[in-house]
Amino acid sequence: MPLTRLLPPGRFVLVAGLAVLALALFPEIASAQEEKPKDNIVFHMIKSVGWVFGPLLLSLSIILVALCVLLILDLRMQNAIPPGFVDEFTDTVNKRKFKEAFDLARNDPSFLGRVLTAGMGRLQYGIEDARETAMNALEAIKSDKDQKNNYTAVIASLGPMLGLVGTVYGMIESFMVLGSSTGTPNASALAEGISHALVVTLFGIGVSVPAIFFNAFFKNRITKITMDTAHIAEDLLTQMYHNSKKGPPAPGAPGAPVPGAPPGPAAPGAPMPPR
């Protein structure tokens, strides 16, 4: 029998409206028999990583990014060998303006400027002494950059270790659920422990992989910049040494002293021509 014959038209409309309103306010009534909706995988992974391993892995990621930015800025070629510096220094030395060449290197904060300043300070004791001092200064610069790069290797090792600890912790949680259940184990609680174990391992590897790459990249970069700086510094020191061994330029030539003019005072720490 149709429902409209049991209820008057006004009451039928009222009942139908209340039914629609109930479904709108309580949608779980309509979806009671449907499958439980799946969580977003990103939110699920963030929730599964936990409040202990999540901040640890996030801190490692922030430190890794900061180290990479710092090393990228430090290991730019213009910071090691400034453009135009070699030509300007060579031109100054060829004019036998040794004091100006020393001031040029001392006022330049680049790797090459610091290495040349150290070597030129010992040039008066011979070219071999100057080269050894310059290479010691270059080795000190290289050691500083290597120490910063070593922290990327530490992060590359800590990532999988934290992931392994999280894996063990998650498996312990899962076995605790199995041990405490007398009948059929709670599948939801069991899956939560396994999910924690897998997600922490995933994030640990995710931190480790870029750390390994950047460690190798910066190691090769440091080696290349060090070798280029060493070769250029050795050539410039040799050029300055041989120019200082030559006799004074002829009168009227560029850089020649003016007859009768008193010699200018030597700057403190400026290199003296070898005897």
Secondary structure, DSSP 8 states (H G I E B T S, - for coil): --HHHHS-HHHHHHHHHHHHHHHHH-GGGTTTTS------HHHHHHHHHHHHHHHHHHHHHHHHHHHHHHHHHHT-HHHHS-TTHHHHHHHHHHTT-HHHHHHHHHT--SHHHHHHHHHHTTGGG-HHHHHHHHHHHHHHHHHHHHHHHHHHHHHHHHHHHHHHHHHHHHHHHHHHHHHH-SSS--HHHHHHHHHHHHHHHHHHHHHHHHHHHHHHHHHHHHHHHHHHHHHHHHHHHHHHHHHHHS----TTSTT---TT-------TT------
